[in-house]
Amino acid sequence: MTRIDAGPLGPYTSRHVAVAAQPFTHLFADFADVPTAQLRDAALVTGLLIAAASAAGFTAHVAPVVRALPDSGVSALYALEGCHIAVHTFPERGVLLLDVLAPSAHHDAQRAVDVFVRRIDARAVRTGQQSRG
């Protein structure tokens, strides 16, 4: 991590500061050729967010924020303790995008993705994973 401190050469001098980093797992999934009805269903997306968080063992303190968009899509964010799940749907393209960020040591983020894979009727699902932090 590079941190900017005021040093002998002014505030733009950088020095490296050792920071104990907790590794995170960042999973994403792109669902293609999803039925339009599923992509417009805010209640379905909300239920899947809650089920996904529970399946992965995430701790929730508030309800997910879910918005029906003017183009009939849905955007949703579930801010959880130390992590999040986000969903965006695009009915005109038949696409659902899922993003899961979680501390690797405490949760199995793949379980959250699996909930969506089981319930969304997509012809294709492309997934990826990256270590973060």
N, C-alpha and C positions, 0 to 999 in steps of 0.2 A: 504494500500500500504506500502510495506517495502522499505525503501530507505537506501542505504549504505552511511554513512558519516564518515569522519575522526573525531573520538571522542577521549576521553581520553585513550581508549584502542587501538587506531590505526584505520586504514581504514576499518577494518572488523567488527566494532561495528555497529549494526543496531538499528534503532529507528523507531517508527511508526510515519508517518507524515499524518495528516488528509488532504485528497484531496477531493474536491467537484467533484464527479464523475457524468458524464452524462450517463444515462443508454442507452445501445444500444440493438437493436434487431438483433440477428443472426439467419437467416433462411437458411435452406438447403433443397434441393430436389434432390432425386435420381430417374431418369427416366429409366425404364427398358423396354426391348424389343422395342426399337426405331428403325424405318427403317434406314438402313445404309445410304441411300441417304441424309436424314436429318442430320445425324451425321457428314457427310463429307462436308456439305454445309456451308462454311465460311460466305457467304453473308447472309444466313438465320440467323445464329448465331449473326452476327453483327446487323441485323435489329431487332432481338428480344431483344438484349441488349439495344438498343436505345429506343425501345418501352417500355420495362420494366422500365427503368429509368424514362421515361416521365410519365408513369402510376403511379409510386410511388411518383412523385413530387420531384425527385432528381435534383440537379443542376449540369450540366456538363460544363466543361471548355475546354475539349479536346475530341478527338474522341477515341472510344475504341481501344485497342490494340488486334488484332486478328491474330493468327498464324495458318496456316495449317501445321500440323505435318507430318513427314515422313511416319507414319503408316496410313495416311489419316484422322486422328482425327483433332480436332480443340481445341485450347486453347485460351481463351479470357479473358481479364480483362478490366473492365470499372471503372477507378478510378474517383470517383465523389467527390463533396464537402462533406467531413466528412464521406464518406461511400464508398462502392464498390459493384460491381457485378462481379462474376467470373464464367466462364463456362469451363468445360472440357468434350470432347466427346471421346468415345472409341468405334469406329465402330465394331471392332472385337468382342466386348462383347455386343453390342446393348445398351450401357449405355451413358447417359448424366448426369453430376453432376453439380448442380447449387448452388452457394453460394451468399447470400445477407447479407451485414452488413450495418446497418443504425441506426442513432440516433432515438430512440423510440418516442421522443416527437414531432418530426417534420415530420415524414414520415410514410406511411403505407407500409412497406416492403412487406407485403403479396400481394399487387397489382403487384409488380414486378414478384413474383413467378407465379401469376395467368396468366400473359401474356404467360409465357412458357407453362403452363399447357394447355391453350387453343390452342396453335399452334404446340406443339410437339405431334406426334402420338405415345404415349407410351401405352403399355398394363397396366403398373402399375407405380404409382408415390408414393414414400414414402417421406414424409416431416417431418421436425422437426424444433423446434424453441428453442432458448435459450436466456435469458437475459445476456448481457455482460456489463462489465464496472462497 
